[in-house]
């Protein structure tokens, strides 16, 4: 029987997603186990960066990217679905880059209840590059 998702779970999931930005922005890559599962799949292929499996692969990729990493990560518009010990979280992200530009992404996360908390087991990051999800309005030029 699936476990009901309570308000405490939703809060803990939101904190896991928020802690992601604090850990990366502060360079606390040794603490990634607090937010991801050991076998996490971290898919940034839509951004041209690739897909990484496991905590050490993510750490290594972040170190290799060095100054190319965002200066700040911000998460917002979190929508959590599911119940039991596995949920999906859809959220928006804003990243501040070193040159002062801001980029928008969508996160699609699968989180699992583990070690008394919630950990990301899969993250797919997709850049938002066009308005309306890329949909083109036929009469946009006539307005």
C-alpha positions as CSV (number, residue, x, y, z in Angstrom):
1,X,0.0,0.0,0.0
2,X,1.4,3.4,-1.0
3,X,2.2,5.8,1.8
4,X,0.4,9.1,1.7
5,X,2.5,12.2,1.1
6,X,2.0,14.6,4.1
7,X,2.7,18.3,4.4
8,X,6.0,17.4,6.2
9,X,7.1,15.4,3.2
10,X,6.3,18.2,0.9
11,X,8.3,20.6,3.1
12,X,11.3,18.2,3.3
13,X,11.2,17.7,-0.5
14,X,11.2,21.5,-1.0
15,X,14.2,21.8,1.3
16,X,16.1,19.1,-0.6
17,X,15.6,21.0,-3.8
18,X,16.6,24.3,-2.2
19,X,19.6,22.8,-0.5
20,X,20.9,21.8,-4.0
21,X,21.6,25.5,-4.8
22,X,23.2,26.2,-1.5
23,X,25.6,23.2,-1.8
24,X,26.6,23.9,-5.3
25,X,26.9,27.7,-4.9
26,X,29.0,27.3,-1.7
27,X,31.2,24.7,-3.3
28,X,30.2,22.0,-0.8
29,X,30.4,19.2,-3.2
30,X,31.4,16.8,-0.4
31,X,27.9,17.1,0.9
32,X,26.0,16.0,-2.2
33,X,25.0,12.8,-0.4
34,X,22.6,14.9,1.6
35,X,20.5,15.7,-1.5
36,X,21.0,12.8,-4.0
37,X,21.1,9.1,-3.9
38,X,24.4,7.3,-4.5
39,X,23.4,6.1,-8.0
40,X,21.7,9.4,-9.0
41,X,21.3,10.1,-12.8
42,X,21.9,13.8,-13.5
43,X,20.9,14.6,-17.1
44,X,22.0,17.9,-18.5
45,X,22.2,16.7,-22.1
46,X,19.6,19.2,-23.2
47,X,22.0,21.9,-22.1
48,X,24.8,20.2,-24.0
49,X,26.7,19.2,-20.9
50,X,25.9,15.4,-20.8
51,X,24.5,12.9,-18.4
52,X,26.3,11.9,-15.2
53,X,25.7,8.8,-13.0
54,X,26.6,8.8,-9.4
55,X,27.8,11.4,-6.9
56,X,31.5,11.3,-7.8
57,X,30.7,11.8,-11.5
58,X,28.7,14.9,-10.6
59,X,31.5,16.2,-8.3
60,X,34.0,15.6,-11.0
61,X,32.0,17.4,-13.7
62,X,31.4,20.4,-11.5
63,X,35.1,20.6,-10.7
64,X,36.0,20.3,-14.4
65,X,33.5,23.1,-15.3
66,X,35.2,25.3,-12.7
67,X,34.5,29.0,-13.3
68,X,32.0,28.0,-15.9
69,X,29.6,26.9,-13.1
70,X,26.7,29.2,-12.3
71,X,27.4,31.7,-9.5
72,X,23.9,31.2,-8.0
73,X,21.1,28.6,-8.4
74,X,17.5,29.5,-7.4
75,X,14.5,27.2,-7.4
76,X,10.9,28.2,-7.7
77,X,7.4,27.0,-8.8
78,X,7.8,23.6,-7.3
79,X,5.0,21.1,-8.1
80,X,5.2,17.7,-6.3
81,X,3.2,14.7,-7.5
82,X,3.0,11.1,-6.3
83,X,2.8,9.3,-3.0
84,X,4.7,6.7,-1.1
85,X,8.4,6.5,-1.2
86,X,9.0,8.0,-4.6
87,X,7.7,11.3,-6.0
88,X,8.1,13.6,-9.0
89,X,8.9,17.3,-8.5
90,X,8.7,19.7,-11.4
91,X,10.3,23.1,-10.7
92,X,11.8,26.1,-12.4
93,X,15.3,27.3,-11.9
94,X,17.1,30.5,-12.4
95,X,20.8,30.5,-12.6
96,X,23.1,33.6,-12.4
97,X,26.2,33.2,-14.6
98,X,29.6,34.8,-13.9
99,X,29.1,37.3,-16.7
100,X,25.9,38.6,-15.0
101,X,23.4,36.9,-17.4
102,X,20.5,34.9,-16.0
103,X,19.2,31.7,-17.6
104,X,16.0,29.8,-16.9
105,X,15.8,26.0,-16.7
106,X,13.2,23.4,-15.8
107,X,14.0,20.6,-13.4
108,X,12.2,17.3,-13.6
109,X,13.2,15.4,-10.5
110,X,12.4,11.9,-9.1
111,X,13.0,11.8,-5.4
112,X,13.1,8.8,-3.1
113,X,12.6,8.6,0.6
114,X,16.0,7.5,1.9
115,X,18.0,7.7,5.2
116,X,15.1,9.5,6.9
117,X,14.9,12.2,4.3
118,X,14.3,12.8,0.6
119,X,17.0,12.4,-2.0
120,X,17.0,13.1,-5.8
121,X,17.5,9.9,-7.7
122,X,17.1,11.4,-11.2
123,X,17.3,15.0,-12.3
124,X,16.7,16.2,-15.9
125,X,17.6,19.8,-16.5
126,X,16.1,21.5,-19.6
127,X,17.0,25.1,-20.6
128,X,14.2,27.4,-21.4
129,X,15.2,29.2,-24.5
130,X,12.0,30.2,-26.2
131,X,8.7,31.7,-25.0
132,X,5.6,29.6,-24.7
133,X,7.7,26.4,-24.7
134,X,8.7,27.0,-28.3
135,X,5.1,27.1,-29.5
136,X,4.8,29.6,-32.4
137,X,1.5,31.5,-32.6
138,X,0.3,31.6,-36.2
139,X,-1.0,35.1,-35.9
140,X,1.8,36.6,-33.7
141,X,2.9,38.9,-36.5
142,X,-0.6,40.3,-36.8
143,X,-0.8,41.8,-33.3
